[in-house]
Amino acid sequence: MAAGVASLPAAGRVPVAGGGEWRLRAACRGEDPELFFPPGREDGPGWGARARAVCRRCAVRRDCLAYALAAPEEGVWGGLPPAGRESLLRRAKGDVARAVELAAAGRAR
């Protein structure tokens, strides 16, 4: 089982393991958690593309990304996989708020 999956609520609920009212408005509500946490496929080609598409239409993407940057999580959060979030946080010199702004400005890779 992928890290973070054990703490997921039942399928069909927002895949998070902590507070935040933003979760109630997340576009991923009702989506299959394996879309965001695919067991054993984290490094495969195209991994996370469908999850990122859900994130692109999400009204609380910035809140989700901030959560994952502050409390590192496995899977796609705020439209970025772990490696993308790590890179973004390095470019922001560890400043979560700055990293979220870089992502919002389209400078997340």
Buried (B, 14 or more C-beta within 10 A) or exposed (E): EBEBBEEBEEEEBBBBBEEBEBBEEBBBBEBBBBBBBBEEEBEEEEBBEBBBEBBEEBEBBBBBBBBBBBEEBBBBBBBBBBEBBEBBBEBBEEEBEBBBEBBEEEEBE
